[in-house]
Amino acid sequence: MSISYNKLWKLLIDKKMTKTQLREQADIATSTLAKLSKDEPVSMDVLVKICKTLDCGLDDVVELKKEEKL
């Protein structure tokens, strides 16, 4: 399975918020934001901070995608 944070980026657009604003308000590191941008795993603590900041649920931020079999 792979992780996708596309829902997070769409939510930021809807809320007219930049990634930098999210980083500052959620108090997450720039390296963590870079991981999110690359669809890499981050800790549950980070996801909870983001959800609290954006007043949303985990399913509004992250999506697990099944990898296609060849």
Stockholm file with secondary structure:
# STOCKHOLM 1.0

chainA/1-70         MSISYNKLWKLLIDKKMTKTQLREQADIATSTLAKLSKDEPVSMDVLVKICKTLDCGLDDVVELKKEEKL
#=GR chainA/1-70 SS CEEECHHHHHHHHHTTCCHHHHHHHHTCCHHHHHHHHTTCCCCHHHHHHHHHHHTCCGGGTCEEECCCCC
#=GC SS_cons        CEEECHHHHHHHHHTTCCHHHHHHHHTCCHHHHHHHHTTCCCCHHHHHHHHHHHTCCGGGTCEEECCCCC
//
